[in-house]
């Protein structure tokens, strides 16, 4: 069971949530909770505690995903990808790019906080 919280939303945000709710046949509350969940998972790096900043700075793609990405890239070079594989390659590349951006942000924050010396 969750906690009930009352919020006053800016009208543009409430309007967007109503549109998404109508398009997806859901209640506006469900849409807003989904948006909040997503935002909580991807908090700005500047808001993370030191240990999480350092963990994010050192984060690597898992071996299994890295192997899958390498195999799909090799198949792409050989023009051997079907539609499903192209979708999966796009997903993995998006995850990789997102991870690299977050790592760079974490490195910047770690240097700013004095958790590590600058690279240069």
Secondary structure, 3 states (H helix, E strand, C coil): CCCCCCCCCCHHHHHHHHHHHHHHCCCHHHHHHHHHHHHHHCCCHHHCCHHHHHHHHCCCCCHHHHHHHHHHHHHHHCCCCCHHHHHHHHHHHHHHHHHHHHHHHHHHHHHHCCCCCCCC
